[in-house]
Amino acid sequence: MKNEQMTSALKNVGLSDREVGVYLTLLSLGNGTVSQITRKAGINRTTGYDILDSLLSKGLISMSGKEPKQEYIAEPPEKITAYLKQEIEKDKERLLFAEKLVPELETLHNVTGRPSVRFYEDTEGLKQVYEDTLTSHEPIRAYATVEDMHKGLPNYFPEYYKRRAKKGIAIRAIVPNTETGKERALQDAKEKRETALVPAEAYYFHPEINIYDNKVMIASWREKLGIIIESAEIADAMKKIYELAWAEAKRLDKNI
């Protein structure tokens, strides 16, 4: 697909001319500072900040670090369809068009494999980090307190559980032994999950941690902050630590 056709296609799914220019620039860079992005896109910094904020709100890019070393990162092109599903769910024609566009965008996406840390703020940011877990190619390893999850994102998780199970993504979860935790564990088979309940008085933790592929996702309910660490080395270490914790959690579960 030629650049003109790509621009037209992205405008067709709802991006403005300037959003298209910055988005395609960032796809080709993979990640970059405001200066790098605006220089390559041929726009001024003030305009660049506005456009980047708009793309952030759509979940098409993310941000890592803080000024003066703040970087913007292109999210996987499949996030375009995730954005449309939220914004124009009833517009099936545009959604199908976006899904066909994704493979073309993936050819432009510069993924260097360099480790990254992405931050997502507030309720919408927390939803974004959970949406990313639905891209997992392997069973998710999780530490989770069900009460905090459901208070933090009311009405989000029942549908999320269904979508995860439908995608065939299994999960193992270490969960404090609370009434809500026990109730959720009763749905394990239906929701493609295996739960190990641990004593709440000793192991009640607040952030949720998910480990999958080469990523570690942290959802901090108290701070309304989502974090995705993308690093093969860190994910591998966290998986090994999890297996140690899982063995002990299963032993504790038997004694509850």
Beta strands, then each sheet from edge to edge (+ up, - down):
strand 1: 31-32
strand 2: 61-64
strand 3: 71-74
strand 4: 116-121
strand 5: 140-143
strand 6: 171-176
strand 7: 193-198
strand 8: 208-212
strand 9: 215-220
strand 10: 225-230
sheet 1: 1+ 3- 2+
sheet 2: 4+ 10- 9+ 8- 5+ 6+ 7+
end
